[in-house]
Amino acid sequence: MKQVDQIRTICNLGCGTMGFSTAVVFAGAGYEVRMFGRRTASIERAMTNIKAALAGLTDNGLLSQAEAENLRGRIRGVTTIEEAATGADFVIESVAEDISVKQSVYAETEKYIDDDVIIATDSSGLSPTELSACMNLPGRFIVAHFWNPPHLLPLVEIVPGEKTAAEVVSLTKELMERIGKKPVTLLKEAPGFIGNRLQLALLREALHCVREGIATAGDVDAVCKYSLGRRLGVTGPIESADLGGLDIFYNISAYLYKELDDTKSGSEIMRKCVNEGRLGAKTGEGIFSWTEEKKRMLMKKREDVLIEWLKKDGTAAGNPCTTGI
């Protein structure tokens, strides 16, 4: 496979919520990025998002204006996979979370890249074995799941499929470290990987507390924001159990596990909202009511906090422009 030091050009397939941000990450680390979108309007929207993301980084001192301009100059929007893939040294894909869509993209991409180029997907939970089943060279396929927004969150989950070559795993991890990320490699594939399994387990119990009348949705969120959320940024759940004492945590688990929600189907609360067209902030109504101003203010607050964390992390996982090729 192409070694990390040989990688110069990134084929960035997708320019939506994740795609524009992964383009920022790779361009920030000094790579030339060809960002693919099906339509010119999609590319223009992505470029607007890139400009806003860079403004957030410059406003908070993580980039100078000159660095931001140079970064943006390394991203070129294209509307064909051929333009994006020809001559590329590494592929990162973040198109729609649909197996058939992704497989059709891989089939076309393989026409234009060399056999020693890795294809990575930013899928948030689909099986890499299933995704790569129709590929000519499934051994070069791997999951590199960035967390949203990629330019602000350090984690990347690396997930090999059954046929993924060991070299592809090590090279992908090395590349993720090169661009300033914190990669975690799964020992085997699992639906939802690690992060979404933990996130959905928490969400299931949070909605259970609301459904059972234990607390309001706002108070459930408050418990997470003002206790667990703050602590988990420093100590993970297993570290927290070790620090608190496994005897204590075991005793709590022994009586509490049987009280926790173990529903195997989707949440009834969310299903009702979806059936009624209440999809959350994007429709103005979800479990909470949203205005554009409320949404904007909360997203700005989240961005500010994540940027503060990047500053605390230091340049290794913070300023994307501190690593070069």
C-alpha positions, 0 to 999 in steps of 0.5 A: 500500500502507499505509505503515509509519507507518499500521501500528498493528495486526498480524494474527499468524497462528499461535501455535506455535514461531515465532508466539508469538515474532513476537507478542512482537517486534511487541508489543515494538515497540508494535503491537497484536497479534491472535494466531490459533490454531485452538484455545483450548488452542493460545492458552493454550500460546502465552501460557505461552511468551510469559510464559517469553520475557518472563521471560528478557528481564526476568531479563537486564535487557532489559525492566523488569517494567512493560514486560513487562506492557505488552507482554503486554497488547498481545497478544490471542489469538483463535481465528478468522482473521476476528477476527485479520484484520479491521481489521489493517494488516499480516499475518505468517503462521507456520502449518504449513509446508505449501503447501496449508495456507498457501494456505487461510489466505491465501484466508480472510485476504483476505476480511477485510483491505483491499487495501492490507494486506501479507501476509507469510509466515514460511516458512523456504524455500517459494516465495513465487511458488507460495504466492501463486499462488491469491491475489486480489492476489499483488502484496502477498505477500512472505516475511519469514522470522524466525529461531528464536527471533524475539525473540532473533535479529535476522535477517529474510530478505525474499524477493519472489515473481515478482509481489511489488510493489517497494513491498511489498519496501521497506515490509516492509524498513522495518517490519522495521527499525522493530521492531529487526530486521536485514533482508536482501533477496534479489535473487530467490527461491531454495529455502531462501533464504540462511540454510537453504542455508548451514545445510544445507550445513554440516549435510550436511558435518557428517553426512558426517564422522560417516558416513565415520568422520572424527569423532564427532558430538560432536567435529564439533559441538565444532569448530563451537562453538569455532571457526567458530561464534564467528568467524561471529558477527563475520565472515561466510564471505565476509568471513573469506575476504577477511581470510584472503586469497583466494589461501589460500582459493582454494588450499584450495578447489581441492583440498578441494571435490572431497572434500566431500559432494555428496549430492543426496538427504536424509541417510542418517543422518537418514533412519535415525533418522526411520525408527526414530522417533528424532526428536531431543530431542523423542523423547529419542533422535536422533543424541544421547540426550536427557533433559528436563533436558539439553534444558532446560539446553542451551536455557537456555544458548543463550538466555543466549548469544543474550541476551548477543549482543542486549546487544552489538548494542545497542537497535537489534536488542536490546531490542524495547521501545526502538522505538515507533510 
